[in-house]
Amino acid sequence: MEMDNKTDLIDESEKAAARRCMETAIRLGASQVRISLNKSETDSFTLLNGELDKVTRSADRSIFMHLFTDGRYGTFSTNVFEGKSLDGFVSQALSTVRMLAPDPYRRLPDPDRTAKDAVTGTETGLYDATYRDTDEKMKLGAALSGSLFRQGKCVRGDGYEVISEECEYSDGCDDNYTIDSQGFEGRHIETSFAYCSEITITDSKGDRYSGYWWDSSPERDGMDIISCADTALLKAIRQIGPRRHKSGPETMVVDRSVSSRLVAPLFSALNAMSLQQKSSFLPDSLGEKVFSDGLTIMDMARTYGKPGSRLYDSEGVATAEVPVISGGVVREYFVNTHMAGKTGMKPTIEGVSRPVLLPFNGMSVPCGSAVLDSEEKEITLRDILKGCGSGIYVCGFNGGNCNPVTGDFSYGIEGFVFSGGEITSPVREMLITGNMKRLWNSLLAAGTDARACTRWQMPTLAFQNVDFSA
């Protein structure tokens, strides 16, 4: 487990403290122990209208203990790493655990299920070795480079004026080291570089509109800083002059930047805890066809160099690239060791790592490259708008919720009306209502345009006959 010092955020003394925690707990009577040592650091440079407004630096380290003793279980955390103080903390934690009610299903996972290949922490390809070479001057330069004001671009246009621009560059590193009393030892290290821009404009009537955009990457050179402000400005401008739109069923196209909002309830419903507590709208669905033929979601947990990749979950269980939903059939429940014992289900993984929603074209009118003969063909937003013809293109969700038991949902939305495959006018303060099962059975298309910077790879989506209220 030795690493180059330039890569090592967690040092050997901190790893020794983690091992001391585990050994002390076992010596004091714990039957099983898992220790997770986390260390992170983040720098950010914030600009307001092209001028440096704020600089922040944060650093954190902590030890999380998972203690199993006398059929009981408890979790504890501390940022104290000194020997005697740490021993006292472990002793008090064990005393607290012994006061809890017993739970016979609390235990470490079977050692055969744990990851064996997370040795250096860099196996996922998410660590940029140049991270340590990025000094304050370079970070400030990156922050300044993305500002409209600093780029000398016009902040006035036909019918609008930029009244504020806030930009932020940030970078950081996260390091996790996990061990348990059954011999598991794993490491995960990743760097992150991000840039975001929020621009507020006023139109000729004095009404204000805001646009926001961001990009990120585990690699310093992997993000597009320059386009963030341009995209944020365009998003603000396109909101000028919203019009009322009639209520009723419409074809709905959902932008790739917000489509994960409609996928998240599916993963929650497939979690074993939700199923066990009867707070899931997908009970007894494993192996059953519940959704449209076009819905396929893979968990690509081990895709090298891609955000969200990981070799093990918080229990140390090895990840795998598996289908979650395939052709509308539910293929995977998320079942940790505890829930497996309580429900009798086969243990899998605690939750989705890097879900990828695969492309699908169910539109009756083929459009250009949207006719899929192989995975190499592309389905873009433009293809989907043309294939759908007319409807409402949703670019943002404003509040709302989904009932976890029934799957009924109600979300506020904003976006645009489109007709003839072309965007016509913005709409705001509309509401969509429906049911998750029915929604995903009305899937018309899924694009190939998921943003590379996101952990959840969710593309542009299209659904038919969605209820809109003006």
N, C-alpha and C positions, 0 to 999 in steps of 0.2 A: 504493500500500500504506500510505498515511498513515492514522493512526487517532487518535481522541480520546484524550487522555492518561489519562482516567479508565478507559478500556477497555484500555489498553495495558499488559500485564504485561511483555512484552519491549520494551525501548527501542531507539532507533535505534543506539546504540553497540554493543549486543549483536548486532543484525542486521548491523552493519558487520563485527563480528568473524567472523560466519558467512561473510560474503562474502569476507573476507580469507583464511579457511581454504581456500575453494574456489579462489580465484585463486592462492594460494601453491602449492597442490597441482598445479594445471595448469602453473604456471611451472616446477615442479621435475620435470615429466615424466609426471604422471598423464594417462591417456587420457580418463577420465571421473571425475566426482566428484558425490556427493550429500551435502549437509550438512543435518542435522536439529537445530535448536536448540529445546530444551525448557526451559520454566521453569514452576514450580508453587509454590504456597503453600497451607498447610492450618492451620487452627486447630481445636482441640477442647477441650471443657469436659466433664469426667467427674464424675458425682455418685455417691456411695455412700450409700445410705439417706437420700437427700434433702439431703445436705451436699456441698459442693464438695470433691472429692477430688484432682483433678489438672487442670492446664491445660497444654496443649502447643501449640507453634507450630513448624512445620517449613517450610523454604523450600529449594528446590533449582533449580539451573540447570546445564545441560550441553550440550555440543556433541558430536553423533555424526557421525563421518565415515565415508563409504562410499567407499573408494578402489579404482579399477580402473586397473591399469597392467600393461603387458607380458603381457596375458592372465591376470593374477592379480588377486585380490580380497581385501580385508581391511576390517574394521570397527574403529574406535577411538573412544574418548570421552575428554573432558577437561572439567574445570570451570574451567580457566585461560583467561582471555579477553584477557590482556595481549599486545600485538603481538609482541615478540621471542620471548617464551616460546611463544606460539602457533605462530610460524613454525618454531621448533625442534621442537615436537611434531609438526607436519606432516611435516617432513623425516625425523624418526626413524620415523614411521609408514610413509612410503613405502619407506624402507630395509627395514623389516620385511616389507612386502608383497612386495617383490622376492625374498625368500627362500622364499616359499610356492610350492607346486606350481601350475602353470598350470591354468586352467579356462576353456576357450574360450566357455562359455555364460554367463559372468558379464558383464553389461552393464546399462546403464540401459534403461528401457522406451522404446518408440517414443514420441517427443514427441506424436504424434497421440492417444495413449491417455491422456495426463496431463490433470488437471483444469485448467480455465481460469477457473473461477468462484469459487475460494476466495481472494478478494482481501483482505477486511478481517478474516476469521476469524470473523465473527459471522453469516455467511449461513445457518448451520444453525439459528439461533434458540436456541442453548443458552447464551447469555450473558445473565445478569441484571444490568442496569445498576445495580441497587440494592446489588449486592455490596459496593461500596466504601463504602456508607453504613452498613454494619452494624458498629457499634462493639462493644467488649468488654462493655459493660453490656447491650446487646441480646442478645448471644450467651449470656451467663450467664442472662439472663431466659428465653431460649428453653430452655436446659438445665433450669432449675428448673421450668418450666411443665409438663414431661412426667412429673414424679416423682409416684408415688402418695403418698409421704410428704408432699410439698409441696402436693398437691391436697387433703390432709386426708381421703383416702378410707380406708375401713376396711382394715387389713392383716391382720385375722383374719376367718375365715368359718366356715361349717359344715364342720368336719373338717379345717381347714388353718390355717396361720399363715405369713405372709411373714417369712422370716428374713434375706433380703438383696435389695436392689434396686440394680442398677447401670445408670445411664442415661448417654448421651453425645450431645451436640450437636456437630456438626462442619460446617465449610464450607470451601470452597477454590476455587481457580481454576487451570486448566491452560491453557498457551499453547504451541502448536507452530508453528514457522516452518521450512519446508523449501524448499530450493533445489537445483538441480542444474546441471551444466555444459552442459546442452542447452536451458536457458532456463526450466525449470519454476520457479515460485514460488507457494507455497501457505501459507495460514494457517488454523489452527483454534483457536478459543478457547471454553472452556466453564467454567461455574461449577457447583458442586455444593453442595447443602445436605442434610444427613442427620441423622436421629435414630434411636437404637436403645435398646432396653430389655431387660435380662435380669433375670428375677425367679426366685428360688429359694424354695420353700415346704417346709414339713414337714407331714406328715399326722398323724393321731392316734396312729399307730404309731411315729412318729419317722422314717419313710422320707422321703427328699428327692426333689424333682422340680423341674426347671427349665424355664422357658419363655422364648422369645426372639422379638422382633419388631422390625421396622425400617421406615422409610420414607425416601425421598429424592426430590430433584427438582433440576433445573437452575435452578429459580426459588425464591426464598426463601419465597414464600407458597404454594408448590405441594405441600408435604408436610403430613401430618396428625400433628402431634407428640402431641397429647393421647391418641389411641387406642393408641399404641405400648405403654404400660405395661399398659393394660386387656387388650389382646390377648395380651401376654406372660404376664400372670397367668392368663388363661383357659386358655392352652395348658398351663401348669403344672398347674392344677387338674384338667384333663381327663385327665391321666396317672395320677391316683390310682387304685389298685386294679387294676393290669393282671392279666389272666387268661391262662391257657394256651389255645392254640388248636391244633387238629389240623393235621397236615401234609396237603398235597395241593393239587390245582389249585383256584384260586379266581379269581373276577373281582377285578381290582385297579383301584382308583381312586387316582390319584396327585395330591396337592395341588399347586396352581399354584405354591406357593413352592419346591417341590423338583423339579418335573417336568423342568426343564432337565437334570437329571442323566442322564435317559434319552435326551435329544436330542444331547448333546455327542458321544457316540461316532459319530454319523452324520456330523457335520461333520469330525471327525478322519479318518474313512474316505474322505471326498470330497476331502481335501487331496492335491494332486499329489505332494508329497514322500512321503506314506504310500503312495500308489499306486506310485511309482517304486521305493521300497524294499521293495515287496511286504509291507507291514505294514498292509494294509487289507482288510477283509472285503467291500469293494465294487469289486473290479477289473472293468474292462470293463462298467461299469454305466451309463455315460452314454447316455441315450435309452432305457434299458430299464426295464420295469415291475418294480420290486423289492419294493415295499411295498403296503400296503392302498390301495384307491381313496380312502379318506378322509384320507390323509396329504398335505397340501399345506403347504409352508413357503416363504414369500416372504422375500427379503432386502430390507427396506424401508429402504435405506441413506440415502435423501434425504428422509425424512419430517420436515418442519419442526418444530423444538421438542421432539423426542422423544429420550430417552436412546439412545445408540448411533449416532445419525445422524452421518454424516461425508461429505465431498465427495471425499476421496482417501484411499488407503491409504498405508502407509509408503514405497512406491515413488513416490508421487505420482500413481498411476493413478486416474482418475476412477471413482467408484462409480456404480452404477445400481440401479434397483429391478427385480429379476429373480426368477423362480421358481428355487428350489434343488431342490425336489421338488414335482411337480404331479400330483395324482391317483395317487400312488405311483410315478410315473416320475421318474427322476433327470434333472434338467435342467441342472445346473451342477457343474463341478469348480472347485476353487479353485487356480488355476495362476498363480504369479508368473512374472516374466520368466526367471529362472534355470531353473525347472522346465520352462517351455515349450521352452527350448532343449534341455534334456537329454532330454525325452520326445517332443518333436514335437507336443505338444498345443497347442491354441489358447490363448494367454494370456488370463486373465480378471482376477481380483482375488486378492489374497493370502489372504483369509479372509472369513468372514461378518461383516457389520457389525451389522445390527439384524434378526435373524431373527424372523419372525412366523408362528406355526403357526395356520393358519386353522381355523375351527370345523367340526365334523363330527358328525353324529348317525347312528350305525349301530345304535342300540339297537332291539330288536324291539318294545319297548313305548314308544310316544310318550308324553312327559310334559310337559304344559303348554307352556311357551314353547320347549321343546327340539325342536319340529318346525320345521325350517328351510325356509322358503320364500324367504327373502332374507337378505342380510347384516345386516339390522336386527334380526333375532330374536336373543334371548339364550339361551345355554345355561349355567346356573349349576351350582355344586357340588351344590346341592339337586336340581336336575333330573337330574343324572347319577346321584346316589345312588338316586333313585327309579326311574330307568330301568333301572339295573343290578339293583335288588332287594336282593341280598345279596352279601357279599364282604369284602374288606379294603381299608380306606382308608389309604393310605400317606402319612404326614406328615413322615417324615424318613428319611434314609439314613445308616447307621452303618458306614462302611468298605466294602470290596469293590472289585471292579474289573471291567473288560471287556477281554477279549483282543482286541487290535486286528486280529489276523490272521483269527481265526475268528468274532468277534462273540459268543462265549460270555461270559456275565456271571454274577457272583455278588455280591449286595449284601445287607448287613444292613439291616433296616428296623424302623421303629416306627410305630405308628399306631393304628387302631381297627377293630374288627369292626363291620360294619353289616348290618342285616337289615330287610326291609320298607322299605328306603330310609331307615332311621333308624340313627344311630350308637348302638351298645349298650355296648361295653366296650373299654378300651385294651388293646393288645398290644405287647410289646417283645421284643427279642432273637429276631426271626424272620429268615429268610433267603429271598430269592427267587433263583432260578436260571433260566437259559434262554439264548436266542440272540437277538441284536438283530433279525435279519431276521424270525424267527418272531414276536417280540414285536410289531413294528410291522405285521405282517400280521394281528394279532389285535386291532387298534385298534377299540374300540367307539364311542368318543366323544371329542371335543375341545371344550372349552368356549369361551366368549367372555370369560372372566374373568381374562386375564393381567394382572398387576399393572402399572400405568402407570409405576411407578418403575424398572422393570427394562429393561436393554438387550436381553436376550433375551425376547421376548414369548411365553412359554410358558404355556398355560392349564391348567386341570384336565384330566387325561387318564383314560381308562378302557380297560382291556385285558381280554380274556377268557382263561380257562384258563392262568393264570400259576402256576408251581410254587412253593409256599410250604413251608418246613420250619420246624417249631416249635423 
